[in-house]
Amino acid sequence: MDVLAIVAVSIFLALTLLWLIKLIWFRPFNINHFYERSMFQLFRKDPEILTTIGVLERFGLNFHNDDLTDESDAYFQKLITMTGKNLEILRSYPREKQTPEQQLSTDILDWFLENQILEYEFMYHNYPINQLFGEQNELPNFMITLHRIGNKRDARNYIKRLSKFGVKFDQILDGLRIREGKGVIPPKFVIERVLNEMRNFLEGDAKENILFTAFRDKVGQLKISEVVKETLLQEAEREIQQTIIPTYRRLIDYFEHLEMIATTDDGVWKLPNGDAYYERQLQSHTSTKLKPEEVHNIGLREVDRIETEMREILNNVGLTGKSIVQHMKDLSQDPRFLYPNTDEGRNQALEDYRLIVTHIDQNLDEIFDLRPSAGVEVERMPSFREETAPGAYYMIPSLDGKRPGVFYVNLRDMSEVQKYGMRTLAYHEAIPGHHFQLALALKFKGPTFRKFIPFTAYVEGWALYAEKIAREFGFFDDPYSELGYLESELFRAVRLVVDTGIHQKRWTREQAIAYMDEHLGQPIESTITEVERYIVIPGQACAYKIGELKIVELRERAQSALGELFEIKTFHNVLLQTGGMPLEILENQVDDYITKTLNAGPETFGSM
């Protein structure tokens, strides 16, 4: 090799080394690389997220599948520092040198990072263990539904994760004690619910625990020797006996201590600087600058509007002489709209949900031309989650395509499942709701963070809008299903009133339950579950209606500005093609779509 070649290779290696150093430790030369690094920094330290999205498994990598995510206070302090540095680096890239797509990514990431920093001011104000979510139920659910067991190594990784429950729970306990020292203690009912849940989780011996039975069922399907299977089961049983059970007992002991000092005040106004905390949560979840009083008043107006429409339909079907809520309660108990509270009834409900999802999926060509490649399945919610969980939830598909999206239905009590409400729930959680939006986001060909960052008002606003669009295009084919839709919409409007009532107007839990019961015809158990949800996740429930109202407002703006140039498919492409974003940035996107369409005529925005 001549001298010039040696020099050229040396320069190339030096530049490559410099590029790597900048990429890993300092400011990357290319902003696209910075986008990826910022997400990689979060993901690489979160093995549970890596398992959930399944991205590394596509490349044969599963080093993360034997570990659990750090929950220590020291880890969160590092996250705070890292977030601040990343925001500073992001803002150092000259905006004028970025492409329009990069500018959009920068705006979204800037909003997210700044919001995280604002959230850190109140990092100890939440209740990480509560009746709705927390590692006491999320971690077992993660293990039995998301930890894949396709071979012996996966099974051993499962056992290793079981062995680390104690470390993770002790980190959480440390954080709970910090909160206690700052006067952040959950309301008494939360503690009672959590204690009941954890005690139920420990009923029976190790072989009866769901962490064992789920593992046993999956190991039983492996193509390995019976001797190896038995060894794996013995090791899992030992970890449950020696690690899991003592770990839960430690958490139970601490919550029994909290039970002695907790109060019955429910709103976060009771916390240090609680009013500011609630306003921050409300603005974070809605991605707006709305004040609690404004949200409360929007809710009151929406409740009045929706109830007027419901009254008209009730009159049209001959239901008069009673209040709206009493008519809805009567319908909720009408045998025509109920399934037997048996396994046969539950199976029939699941089958009917599947038929609803299949029907709308096959008849959306008039409204959508962007469709996710991943399928969606309908399954019953795991039984250990049913008691305190809402009526349904959706789980995104894996990136590797091996796991479809799943629409989980709560079938704890079939008296809570009315046939006239099933379409609305299916359209919200599956198609064209969460499954369309979230599964499409996973296929977005851009920065990774655009696939995964959750913007509650956008995500839930879309799902509520999906209910509306289904009604507008005739998928509710009888007045009772329309009443089911309006009851769902009323439910979201009532949330605006109740959430702000609890946390800003200092309503008691009982006042909030009474207001919901006055305006909704739901079983009282469902109403209680919902109110208790708002208490432990302040502001989140407001994002649904605020998000939907903004999407409808933007659609009306586009229709008014474009007239005959407006195409519903194109509008939906604008909303769905680039992943989630704050509402104020979404508004800019729609305005840009309007301007471009006026200048160039109708066009299809973005093929995925």
QUIZIWO-V687933 format. One record per pair of residues at least 6 apart in sequence whose C-alpha atoms are under 6 Angstrom apart, sorted by the first residue. I is the first residue (numbers start at 1). J is the second residue. D is the distance in whole Angstrom. If there is no record, write none. Layout:
((I:J:D) (I:J:D))
//
This chain:
((22:28:5) (28:34:6) (39:449:6) (46:69:5) (47:64:5) (47:68:6) (47:69:6) (48:69:6) (53:398:5) (53:399:6) (54:398:5) (54:399:6) (54:400:6) (55:399:5) (58:400:6) (66:157:4) (66:160:6) (66:161:5) (67:161:6) (71:171:6) (72:171:5) (124:179:6) (128:134:6) (130:190:6) (130:194:6) (131:190:6) (131:193:6) (131:194:5) (132:388:6) (144:214:6) (149:155:6) (159:236:6) (163:239:6) (166:247:5) (187:262:6) (187:263:6) (187:264:5) (187:266:6) (188:262:5) (188:263:6) (188:264:6) (206:237:6) (206:240:6) (206:241:6) (267:502:5) (267:503:4) (268:274:5) (268:503:6) (269:275:5) (269:503:6) (281:539:6) (282:539:4) (283:289:6) (285:456:5) (285:540:5) (285:543:6) (286:457:5) (286:543:5) (287:582:5) (287:583:6) (292:500:6) (296:496:6) (296:497:5) (296:500:6) (299:493:5) (299:496:5) (299:497:5) (302:493:6) (303:490:6) (303:493:6) (325:519:6) (325:520:5) (325:521:5) (328:521:5) (329:521:4) (337:418:5) (337:419:5) (338:418:5) (339:345:5) (341:414:5) (367:569:5) (368:569:5) (372:439:6) (372:440:5) (374:404:6) (375:404:5) (376:404:6) (376:405:4) (376:406:5) (377:406:5) (378:406:6) (378:407:5) (379:408:5) (380:408:5) (380:409:5) (381:408:5) (381:409:5) (381:410:5) (386:410:6) (386:412:6) (391:410:5) (392:408:5) (392:409:4) (392:410:6) (393:408:5) (394:406:6) (394:407:5) (394:408:6) (394:429:6) (395:405:6) (395:406:5) (396:405:5) (397:403:5) (397:404:4) (397:405:4) (420:480:6) (420:481:5) (420:484:5) (421:484:4) (424:467:6) (424:485:6) (427:433:6) (427:467:6) (428:463:5) (428:467:6) (432:466:6) (433:463:4) (433:466:5) (434:463:6) (441:451:5) (441:579:5) (442:451:5) (450:579:5) (451:579:6) (455:581:6) (457:543:4) (457:544:6) (457:547:4) (458:547:6) (460:544:5) (461:544:5) (461:547:4) (461:548:4) (464:548:6) (465:548:5) (476:482:6) (492:545:6) (496:542:5) (498:512:6) (499:534:6) (501:507:5) (559:566:6) (565:602:6) (570:604:5) (570:605:6) (573:605:6))
//
